[in-house]
């Protein structure tokens, strides 16, 4: 009888090891696939940031006229959005379990800059919400995209993440915000800091980026909001 139990135990052990090995092989394949997507998204974001962070052609593209630079930027956004749509159709929103946190942020960032196609942004929002609910995507980034889409489709934003600036005093303010009294409660629910703190950070950054021009106007610092 003991021999029978021993044989059964060894058999179960062998089956367990085999299953573990098969799972490891599956996970290894998944890691290799993720790596390809991570690298691709990284490359896409590199060129996206060149387009997004410069109002005028940077040194590398200084040979372009302003008109050609704008056309070049549009072509980058169009190309990136097309490829992102392909990824979305195949995998859904690129969450942590597919491309890691940085890769997921890169995917989101490209969508964030696809303002030329708000319907596409809406599609991403639906699939991103599914991943956010599973804790497989960043709720703060989701909130930023919600606001972007709201404004792009003529609605009021919800979380106050999209801002403009009062250039007379170097102060940021939220664009077309719904229910300003409840905004901090909504921001807290998605992991965002209070709006006063956020606007002050944006004001400081804006001032530093335009410091020379503001100093010419006699403005020595941004106007800040009082924190609650």
C-alpha positions, 0 to 999 in steps of 0.5 A: 500500500505504501508503495502505491502511495509513493508512486502516486506522490511521485506521479503528482510531483512530476505533473506539478513540475511539468505544469510549472515548466509550461507556465514558465514558458508561457510567461517567458513568451509574454515577457518577450512580447511585452519587451517588443511593445515597450521598446516600440512605445518608447520610440514613439514617445521620443518623437512625440515629445519632440513635437509636443514640447516645442512651439517652434522647430528645435535645433535638429529641425531648424531648417523647417519653416514654421508652416512645415514644422506644424505639418511635420508635427501633425504627421507625427501625431497622425502616425503615432495615433494610427499605430496606437489604434492597432495596438488598442484593437489587438490588446485593449488598453496597454496596461501594466501587465502588458508593457509595465508602468512606464510603457502604459504611461507612454501608450496613454501619452500618445493617446493624450496627444491625439487631439485630432481624433477625439473619437479615438480618445473616447474609445481608449477611455472606455478600455482604459477604465476597464484596466483602471478598475482592475488596478492595471492602469493609472487612475490619475492618467485616466482623469487627465484623459477624461478632461482632455476628451471632455474639452475636445468634444465641447464639454466641461472638464471634470478634474481640472487638469487642463489649464490656461494662463493669465499672462498678466499675473503668471497664474494658471487656471482650469479651463471650463470646469464643471462643479468647481466646489466638488473638484477636490473630492473628485481629484482625491478619488483618482489620486490627484493632489488638491487643485490649488496645489496643482495650479500653483505648480503649473503657475511656477513652471509657466513662470520659469519657462517665460521668466525673461518676458515676465521680468520685462513686464516687472513680474517677479514671480507667479501669483499663487492660490491659497491652499485650503 
